[in-house]
Amino acid sequence: MSHTSGPAKSKYVREGKLHIAKSSLYRAILDRIQIHKPRGLLLDVGSHVGGFLLSAREQGFDVAGIE
């Protein structure tokens, strides 16, 4: 998985708080994507700190992201 690293990969995200706060939104977006592409490589352009990428990886995608 590639996404923002270093200082931008904050303790806030490592603890999963951002992921939990937005996980229902991420699941809804991924549900719509999976209608057309159930699995495979997902590129997130503007991935911020990687919360969406974490959700996508949990749903079986190979993920890459860039801020």
N, CA, C and O of each residue as an XYZ file, in Angstrom:
268
protein
N       0.857     -1.174      0.000
C       0.000      0.000      0.000
C       0.896      1.228      0.000
O       1.846      1.314      0.778
N       0.600      2.146     -0.846
C       1.340      3.403     -0.881
C       0.392      4.534     -0.526
O      -0.713      4.624     -1.061
N       0.817      5.368      0.351
C       0.079      6.584      0.655
C       1.016      7.524      1.392
O       2.183      7.204      1.617
N       0.512      8.652      1.757
C       1.321      9.660      2.430
C       2.028      9.045      3.621
O       1.431      8.293      4.391
N       3.302      9.370      3.768
C       4.061      8.836      4.887
C       4.751      9.978      5.616
O       4.549     11.149      5.295
N       5.559      9.626      6.590
C       6.284     10.636      7.339
C       5.381     11.374      8.299
O       4.436     10.794      8.835
N       5.662     12.664      8.526
C       4.890     13.433      9.504
C       3.399     13.475      9.202
O       2.585     13.563     10.122
N       3.028     13.414      7.919
C       1.607     13.482      7.574
C       0.862     12.223      8.001
O      -0.359     12.249      8.151
N       1.582     11.127      8.197
C       0.943      9.896      8.684
C       0.879     10.006     10.201
O       1.729      9.478     10.918
N      -0.120     10.686     10.659
C      -0.191     11.100     12.060
C      -0.617      9.978     12.993
O      -1.145      8.950     12.566
N      -0.375     10.201     14.263
C      -0.838      9.290     15.301
C      -2.355      9.158     15.232
O      -2.896      8.091     15.520
N      -3.035     10.215     14.859
C      -4.495     10.210     14.730
C      -4.958      9.119     13.784
O      -5.928      8.417     14.072
N      -4.280      8.969     12.665
C      -4.668      7.943     11.692
C      -4.200      6.571     12.158
O      -4.939      5.596     12.028
N      -2.995      6.476     12.695
C      -2.502      5.174     13.160
C      -3.437      4.589     14.211
O      -3.597      3.370     14.279
N      -4.036      5.406     15.002
C      -4.982      4.916     16.012
C      -6.326      4.556     15.397
O      -7.172      3.969     16.071
N      -6.535      4.892     14.147
C      -7.746      4.519     13.451
C      -8.923      5.440     13.655
O     -10.016      5.130     13.181
N      -8.755      6.556     14.337
C      -9.896      7.430     14.610
C     -10.473      8.033     13.340
O     -11.693      8.096     13.192
N      -9.636      8.470     12.434
C     -10.137      9.022     11.170
C     -10.840      7.940     10.368
O     -11.905      8.174      9.796
N     -10.256      6.783     10.329
C     -10.845      5.667      9.582
C     -12.225      5.316     10.128
O     -13.155      5.099      9.352
N     -12.368      5.257     11.419
C     -13.662      4.936     12.031
C     -14.680      6.032     11.752
O     -15.836      5.740     11.449
N     -14.268      7.271     11.850
C     -15.188      8.394     11.660
C     -15.756      8.439     10.251
O     -16.894      8.866     10.061
N     -14.991      8.009      9.268
C     -15.443      8.117      7.884
C     -15.709      6.768      7.226
O     -15.989      6.719      6.028
N     -15.631      5.684      7.972
C     -15.726      4.362      7.360
C     -17.058      4.112      6.661
O     -17.077      3.437      5.632
N     -18.164      4.625      7.174
C     -19.451      4.395      6.499
C     -19.499      5.128      5.160
O     -20.056      4.606      4.195
N     -18.928      6.316      5.089
C     -18.851      7.039      3.819
C     -17.962      6.286      2.840
O     -18.315      6.125      1.672
N     -16.811      5.826      3.314
C     -15.894      5.080      2.449
C     -16.555      3.807      1.926
O     -16.407      3.474      0.750
N     -17.284      3.092      2.787
C     -17.969      1.868      2.350
C     -19.000      2.172      1.275
O     -19.121      1.419      0.308
N     -19.743      3.256      1.426
C     -20.748      3.618      0.422
C     -20.092      3.917     -0.926
O     -20.597      3.503     -1.969
N     -18.985      4.623     -0.904
C     -18.268      4.921     -2.152
C     -17.739      3.629     -2.769
O     -17.863      3.418     -3.975
N     -17.156      2.771     -1.950
C     -16.608      1.513     -2.462
C     -17.702      0.594     -2.989
O     -17.479     -0.124     -3.964
N     -18.871      0.600     -2.372
C     -19.996     -0.192     -2.879
C     -20.338      0.227     -4.305
O     -20.614     -0.620     -5.155
N     -20.320      1.515     -4.564
C     -20.624      2.014     -5.919
C     -19.525      1.644     -6.905
O     -19.809      1.290     -8.050
N     -18.280      1.722     -6.469
C     -17.164      1.335     -7.336
C     -17.243     -0.154     -7.658
O     -17.003     -0.558     -8.796
N     -17.580     -0.973     -6.661
C     -17.592     -2.420     -6.852
C     -18.689     -2.898     -7.787
O     -18.637     -4.036     -8.253
N     -19.667     -2.077     -8.073
C     -20.661     -2.417     -9.089
C     -19.964     -2.590    -10.438
O     -20.321     -3.470    -11.221
N     -18.982     -1.756    -10.697
C     -18.281     -1.754    -11.984
C     -16.969     -2.530    -11.952
O     -16.558     -3.100    -12.963
N     -16.319     -2.552    -10.806
C     -15.017     -3.222    -10.678
C     -14.930     -3.802     -9.268
O     -14.566     -3.100     -8.324
N     -15.269     -5.097     -9.126
C     -15.330     -5.685     -7.794
C     -13.986     -5.770     -7.062
O     -13.954     -5.701     -5.834
N     -12.904     -5.915     -7.780
C     -11.570     -6.029     -7.184
C     -10.556     -5.459     -8.159
O     -10.898     -5.091     -9.282
N      -9.317     -5.390     -7.727
C      -8.240     -4.932     -8.597
C      -7.502     -3.761     -7.980
O      -7.573     -3.530     -6.773
N      -6.800     -3.035     -8.813
C      -6.000     -1.905     -8.357
C      -6.869     -0.658     -8.252
O      -7.605     -0.322     -9.180
N      -6.777      0.013     -7.129
C      -7.497      1.258     -6.916
C      -6.471      2.345     -6.621
O      -5.682      2.228     -5.683
N      -6.488      3.391     -7.417
C      -5.597      4.532     -7.225
C      -6.405      5.686     -6.662
O      -7.403      6.098     -7.253
N      -5.979      6.203     -5.533
C      -6.632      7.340     -4.896
C      -5.724      8.556     -5.052
O      -4.681      8.647     -4.404
N      -6.119      9.477     -5.903
C      -5.362     10.716     -6.113
C      -5.939     11.753     -5.156
O      -7.132     12.055     -5.191
N      -5.074     12.291     -4.300
C      -5.529     13.186     -3.238
C      -5.900     12.382     -2.013
O      -6.910     12.655     -1.365
N      -5.091     11.397     -1.698
C      -5.426     10.415     -0.664
C      -5.290     10.924      0.769
O      -5.595     10.199      1.716
N      -4.834     12.162      0.932
C      -4.658     12.753      2.263
C      -3.807     11.814      3.111
O      -2.635     11.612      2.792
N      -4.343     11.245      4.158
C      -3.548     10.383      5.025
C      -3.867      8.901      4.858
O      -3.324      8.068      5.584
N      -4.736      8.565      3.915
C      -4.923      7.167      3.552
C      -6.111      6.440      4.131
O      -6.171      5.215      4.023
N      -7.062      7.126      4.741
C      -8.227      6.457      5.325
C      -9.044      5.688      4.305
O      -9.456      4.558      4.567
N      -9.283      6.283      3.147
C     -10.047      5.604      2.100
C      -9.277      4.390      1.596
O      -9.867      3.345      1.318
N      -7.961      4.530      1.478
C      -7.133      3.411      1.032
C      -7.218      2.239      2.005
O      -7.254      1.084      1.582
N      -7.249      2.524      3.287
C      -7.386      1.454      4.279
C      -8.702      0.705      4.096
O      -8.728     -0.525      4.140
N      -9.780      1.433      3.895
C     -11.080      0.798      3.678
C     -11.086     -0.030      2.402
O     -11.616     -1.141      2.381
N     -10.503      0.505      1.349
C     -10.464     -0.218      0.075
C      -9.646     -1.499      0.209
O     -10.034     -2.544     -0.313
N      -8.529     -1.421      0.898
C      -7.703     -2.617      1.096
C      -8.478     -3.664      1.900
O      -8.392     -4.856      1.605
N      -9.228     -3.232      2.907
C     -10.036     -4.161      3.699
C     -11.100     -4.846      2.850
O     -11.512     -5.965      3.156
N     -11.551     -4.180      1.782
C     -12.570     -4.767      0.906
C     -11.948     -5.507     -0.271
O     -12.657     -5.878     -1.206
N     -10.640     -5.726     -0.241
C     -10.013     -6.594     -1.219
C      -9.301     -5.936     -2.375
O      -8.797     -6.629     -3.258
N      -9.246     -4.628     -2.397
C      -8.544     -3.938     -3.469
C      -7.042     -3.914     -3.190
O      -6.613     -3.911     -2.037
N      -6.253     -3.897     -4.263
C      -4.846     -3.536     -4.180
C      -4.845     -2.028     -4.316
O      -5.428     -1.499     -5.262
N      -4.212     -1.326     -3.405
C      -4.353      0.126     -3.372
C      -3.027      0.864     -3.526
O      -1.963      0.371     -3.153
N      -3.134      2.052     -4.086
C      -2.022      3.000     -4.171
C      -2.630      4.379     -4.065
O      -3.751      4.604     -4.520
N      -1.901      5.301     -3.469
C      -2.420      6.650     -3.333
C      -1.307      7.674     -3.327
O      -0.163      7.384     -2.980
N      -1.671      8.868     -3.717
C      -0.741      9.978     -3.735
C      -1.483     11.240     -3.314
O      -2.628     11.453     -3.714
N      -0.853     12.053     -2.532
C      -1.471     13.314     -2.129
C      -1.114     14.334     -3.174
O      -1.516     15.492     -3.069
